[in-house]
Amino acid sequence: MTYRLSAITFLIALLALGCKTNKLPTGTKPTTASITEEGFLTCFAPGTALNNQPVWCEASAVLFDGKNLLIANDKDMPSGQSPVLMTSVAKLADSTQLPVTVAPSAFSASRKYEDFTQTPDRRFVLITTAFDRTKPGSHDWDNYNTILYWKTGDEQHPNVLAPDETSRTSIAYRQRIAQVLANNEFPGAMPYFKIEGLAATDRQLLFGIREEGKSYESFTYRAKIISVSYWTEKRGDVERIRLKDDWRIINDFDIARADPTLPKPLALSSLEYDGQRKCFWMLTSQEANGQLDAYLWSITPEDLYANRPFTLIRNEQGQPVHTPGHKAEDVTPLDQNRLLLISDDDRVRTTIKGQIRQPNQAAYTILNIQH
């Protein structure tokens, strides 16, 4: 009897150990990564034009929502077409099947989309614009200051993140962000800033700041992260996301100090929370003197909120993982082992394996993560 109990106890212990080792460690950083696939995504039909000028696919945001792949172009689209597109991971490299244009009337109302995110429970998807311009005395540019969200799978009906039910933009939050960014040079409020990162934990939204300063012509590149708490409010059949008023800077990362060997200037171009790995990913990109590049970093939630530095992701040879010739602007987990990066190469005819980018295409990169 004692022998049978011991054997059963031993088997239970083995099963428990097996379950434990199959899970990703909580809050651990990946050790290395490698590029496994590169290519060009065909965003829309060749020859697409607006005001008699070619429309370029300047893809600035990407999200795998568990079923579909969402891509956002940060430039205006012709009437009847949306800056938000939907396809599948399997069709990334298939130029014969174009992505589906998503809710043109809803998504075309806002301008300059920069980053997608999804809540860790996969219930909601959010997308933010850059918040990088306003027009004093006018509401003409308020739509550059918008955060949209929707229940996963219902991208046809996005809601505006705002303090009320009637606002068409999120301009109400712009001043609070500007106040949080105030410093000795700009006391009270930061005159100009640009958001390029958006991440969601189960309780907070995090915004990644790429630029701040006097104006779009006079600014400093940054990798600064602001947090604000949120909750969901249900009234009848409508469920809305609401923000608290606890905006604060949680991390002010000095890229050059973390690794002086990297090219300058680099600045934040994406932020994402990875619920499977319990870590954050950040992209920092370069667009100076005709050089396009981006580097991948990671950090645990504990280190992020303690204002500790991010860790640069390297390959097995110890070299930084980066996208030379491409300005990666967003990252999304595909599964337990892969990340997808999308690049906004502006209007540069970049190349991948001898293939030249066309105006209606955007470069993508798939990474395999090793722990």
N, C-alpha and C positions, 0 to 999 in steps of 0.2 A: 504493500500500500504506500509506504514512504517513498519507494522507488518510483511508483507511478505518479505521485504528486510532484516529485522532483522533476521528472521528465516533462510533465505538463507545464510546470513553472518555467522550465528551460525553453520549451517551444513558444510559450507566450512572450518570453523575453526576446527571443529571436524575431518573432513577428513585430513586436513593438520597435525593435531596432531597425528592421527593414522599412517600416513605415516612416520612421524618423529620417533615415538616410535618403529616402526618396523625395523628401521635401527640401526646398531651398532654405538655407539657414536664414534666420530673421536678421535683417539689418546688416548683411555681409556684403562686402564689395567683391565684384568679379576680379579674377586675377589677370586674365588676358582676353583679347578678342582678335578676330581675324576677318578680313573681308572675303566673303564667299561668292558674292554676286554683285555685278554692276551693270547698269543699262540705262536706257532712256524710256521713260513712260510717255506715250502719246496721249496728250491731254484732251485735244479736240481736233477737229478736221483741219487738214492742211489748207492754207489760204484764208483762214478765219481773220477778219479785219474789222476794225472799228475806226470810224472817221477816215476811211481810206488808208489806214495804216495797219500793218500786220499786228495781230495780237500775239504776244509772247506768253508762254506758260512759265511764269515766274513763281513756281510752287514754293510757298512759304510755310505750309502746315500740312501735316499728315496724321491720321489716326486709324488704327485697326481697332474697331469697336467690339471685336469678338466674332463678327461675321463679315462685315464689309470694310473696305478701305476707303476712307474719306480723304480727299486732297483739296486744298484751297489755294487759289491763285490770288496774289495780292494786288492784281491789276483789274481794272474794269473790263467787263465782257460786253459783247454786242447784245442788243435787245433780244430777249427770249433765251439767253444762255446765262448760266449761273457761274460765279467764281468758285462755287463749291461743287466738286465732282465726286462720283462714287464708282468704285470698281471692286475687283477682288484681287487678292494676293496672286492668285494663279494667272491673272491676266496682265500683270505688271509689264511684261515684256512683249505682249501681243499687240502689235500696232494695227491689227485688222479689227479689233473690237474696242471701240472708244468708250471711255467712262460715261456714265449717265450724268447728265446735268441735273442738279438738285435744287428744287424750289426757287427758280430765278427771281420771282417777285419778292420773296422773303430775304434771300441772301444778297441780292443786288442793292438793297437799300443801305447797306453798310459798306465801308470802303477800307481797304488795306488790311486784310486778315493776316494774322501773324502766327497763331499757335492754337492747336486743338488740345483738349485733354478730356479724360473720362474719369468719373468718380470711381474709387476702388471697388465699389459694389456693382459697377457697370450699369447703374440705373440711369445716369445722366451723362450727356456729352456737352462740352462747352467749347466755344471758340472766341478768341479776343482779337480785336483790331489793335493798331499800334498806339493809339492815344497820342499821336505825335503832332497833331495840329488842331488849332481852333482859329476862328476868325472873330476878333473882338467886335462886339456890337452886332453880331449876326449869328444865326444858327446854321449857316450854310455848310460848315464843316463839322457839325456835331456828330455826323455819322462816321467820322474817323475815330470816335470814342464810344465803342459799342462792344458789349459782351453778350453773346447769344447762347442759349442752352435749350436742350430738348431731351425728352426721354429716349433712350437708346432705341434705335429702329424707327423713330418717328421724326426723322430729320426734315420732313416736309412741313413741320409746324414748329419752328423755333420760337422761343420766347426771349424777350429782352430782359437782361438782368438789370433791374432798377429798383429804387425804393417804392415805386408805386405801380399801378396797373396800366397806366396810360402812356408812359414814356416810350418814345421810339428809339432812343439811344441810352447809353449809360453815362452820359456826360456829367450826371450828378456826382459820380465818384472821382472825376478827374481832379478836382480841387483837393480832395482828401489825400490822393496819391502825391500830388505836388507838395502838400504840407509835410507829409512824411519824409520826402526827399530834401526838404530844406536843409541848408548848411550855412557855414559862416559867410560864404560868398553870396548866397541867395537866402537870406533869412526870411522866414515866413512861408515861402513856397518856391518850388523850383519852376522857373519859367517854361522850360522845355524838357521833355523826356520822351523816351520811346520804349514801348513794351514789346518784347519779342518772345517772352516765355510765359507759359501758363501751365500750372500743375494743380492737381486736386488730391488732397488726402480725405479721410473720412470726415474731417471737421473744418478744414481750412482750404482756401484757394491761395495759391502762391503765384506772384507775378514776377517775371524776370525782366530787369531793366537793362537795356543795351546802351542807351545814350542818355545823358543829362547835361544841362547847361543853360546858356542864355537863349539859344535859338538853334534851329536845324543847321545853321551855318557856323555856329560856335558852340561846340559841346565836347564832352569827354566821354570816351568809350568806357563802359562799365560791365560788371557782372554782379549786379546787386539784386537781392531778392526781398520782396515785400510779402507779408502774409496778412490775411484777414479771415476771420471765422465766418462760417455759413451754417444755415440750417434749412430744412425744407418745411414748407407750410402748405397744408392741404385744405382747400375750401371747395366742398362738393367734389366734382371730378377733376378739378384743376390742382396740380401740385407745383408750387413755385419755390425757387431757391431765393433765400433772403440773406443779406449780409449784416453782420454786426459792425459796430464802429470801433474796431480794435486794430486798425491798420498799424503795422510796424515793420521796420527793417529787421530781418532775422539773419541775413548773411551779406557781407560786403567783401566779395572775393577778389583778391589782387592776383590776377593771372601771371603777370610778369614776375612777381615775387615768388609765386609757387614754382615756376619753371622759367628761368631767365633765358633758356636756350630756344624757346619757341619764338616764332616770328611775331612782329609787332606791326600794327596793333591788333589784338584779338579782343573780342567782346562777346557777351552772351547772345546766342541766337536761338536757343530752345531750352526748355526745362520740362521734365516729365517725371512723375512719380510712378514707379514700377511696383505695383501691388504684389506681384508674385515674388519678387526678390526683396521687397521691403527696402528699396533704395531709390534715390533720385538720380536721373541722368541729366547732364547738361552738355549742350554743344556750344563751343565758342568758335566764331568764324572770323575770317579776314577778308576784306575787300579793299585793298589799297594798292595803288600803282599797278593796276592790272592783274594783281595776284588774288586768286580765289583759293581758299582752303578752310578746313574746319577740323576741330579736335574734340574728342569725346572724353567726358569726365564722369565720375560717379561719387556719391557720398551717402552715408547713412542718415536717417532722419535725426538721430541724436547729434551727429556732428554738424548737420546743416543748421539746426536751431541753436547750437552752441557757437555759431560763427567760426567754425573750423574750416580749413581749406578742403577743397575737392581733391580727388585723386585722379590723375591723368591715366587714361586707359592705354595700355601698351600691348604689343603683340608678343609672341613667344620669344622673339629675339630681343625684346626689351625696347623696341622702338615705338614711339607714339603712334597710335592708330589715328589716321587722318584721311582727308579726302582731297588730295592735291588737284588743283584745277577746278574744284567744285565747292560752292559755298553752301554746305549742308545747313538747313535752317530748321529742321524739326526731326524728332526721333520718336518712334513708337514701338513698343514691344509687339512682336508677332506671336511668340510662344515662349516657352521656358528657356530656349537657347538662342533665339534670334531677335535682332533689332533691325528695323528699317529706318533709313535716313533718306529724306527728300531734300533736294538742293534747289535753291533759287540762284541760278547763275546769271540773273539779270538778262541782258540781251547778248551775252557772249556766246559765240558758237564753239562751245567746249566739245571735247572729244572723249570717247570711251572705246578703246580697242579699235581705233581706226574709224569708228562711226562718228560723223559730225552731227551735232545737235541741230535740229530744225526749230523754227520759232514755236511750233506747237508741241514741243517736247520739254521734259524736265528730267534731270539725272536723278537716279536713285542708287542706293548702296545697301546691301544686306550684310550684317555682321553676325558672326557666330561667337557667342560668349562662352568662355570656359571659366569654371569656378575651381 
